[in-house]
């Protein structure tokens, strides 16, 4: 058996196992991200804050809205209350065979509670999986760095010395800018969609804790 064939086989196997490991890391990151246990509620890339105030709600009676385990099921999500931390973790529901479109940038929230007379001051930290944030930044960095390196090398080789070469260089730059713009629009629209889903759950929680206890 030729040595080059053996080396190629080992390289293919190494690439195959590296791909499996990469996919496993992403799946593990997402599975840990959607957990609302005390060790996982702070996990994820911090992307935004949402300060608010809940009038008519006090910290001493807030636990009555939840089950003894601290869970409150909402129409579009779930909330988990941790009285010892004065925090509530929320996230939309992620059903396995849901018909709703899911993006690669899911968002969950961690609400910090602080009492203020007959109300609660809240600060909702929004987080997304580290894999989503890092892969997005890596993709933008590769496109941007690759485009800059191409323009630099193209100019060093005299590509802009002629009219045809200049037009070709401008066309490549415009294509790279279009790819970057498309990526930015995709990420922005996906984040707005996932953020609206999270804020719907947040609004349902806010309404639930404002209801009379008899309800």
RAGITA-V302881 format. One record per backbone hydrogen bond with DSSP energy under -1.0 kcal/mol. NH is the residue of the N-H (numbers start at 1). CO is the residue of the C=O. Records with the same first field share a line. If there is no record, write none. Layout:
# RAGITA-V302881
NH = CO / CO
This chain:
# RAGITA-V302881
6 = 2
7 = 3
8 = 4
9 = 5
10 = 6
11 = 7
12 = 8
13 = 9
14 = 10
15 = 11
16 = 12
17 = 13
18 = 14
19 = 15
20 = 16
21 = 17
22 = 18
23 = 19
24 = 20
25 = 21
26 = 22
27 = 23
28 = 24
29 = 25
30 = 26
31 = 27
32 = 28
33 = 29
34 = 30
40 = 37
41 = 37
43 = 40
45 = 128
47 = 126
48 = 126
50 = 124
52 = 122
54 = 120
56 = 118
57 = 54
64 = 61
65 = 62
66 = 63
67 = 71
70 = 67
72 = 79
74 = 77
78 = 91
79 = 72
80 = 89
81 = 70
82 = 87
85 = 82
86 = 82
87 = 82
88 = 111
89 = 80
90 = 109
91 = 78
93 = 76
98 = 95
108 = 127
109 = 90
110 = 125
111 = 88
112 = 123
113 = 86
114 = 121
116 = 119
120 = 54
121 = 114
122 = 52
123 = 112
124 = 50
125 = 110
126 = 48
127 = 108
128 = 45
133 = 129
134 = 130
135 = 131
136 = 132
137 = 133
138 = 134
139 = 135
140 = 136
141 = 137
142 = 138
143 = 139
144 = 140
145 = 141
146 = 142
147 = 143
148 = 144
149 = 145
150 = 146
151 = 147
152 = 148
153 = 149
154 = 150
155 = 151
156 = 152
157 = 153
158 = 155
159 = 154
161 = 158
166 = 162
167 = 163
168 = 164
169 = 165
170 = 166
171 = 167
172 = 168
173 = 169
174 = 170
175 = 171
176 = 172
177 = 173
178 = 174
179 = 175
180 = 176
181 = 177
182 = 178
183 = 179
184 = 180
185 = 181
186 = 182
187 = 183
188 = 184
189 = 185
190 = 186
191 = 187
192 = 188
193 = 189
194 = 190
195 = 191
196 = 192
197 = 193
198 = 194
199 = 195
200 = 196
201 = 197
202 = 198
203 = 199
204 = 200
205 = 201
206 = 202
207 = 203
208 = 204
209 = 205
215 = 212
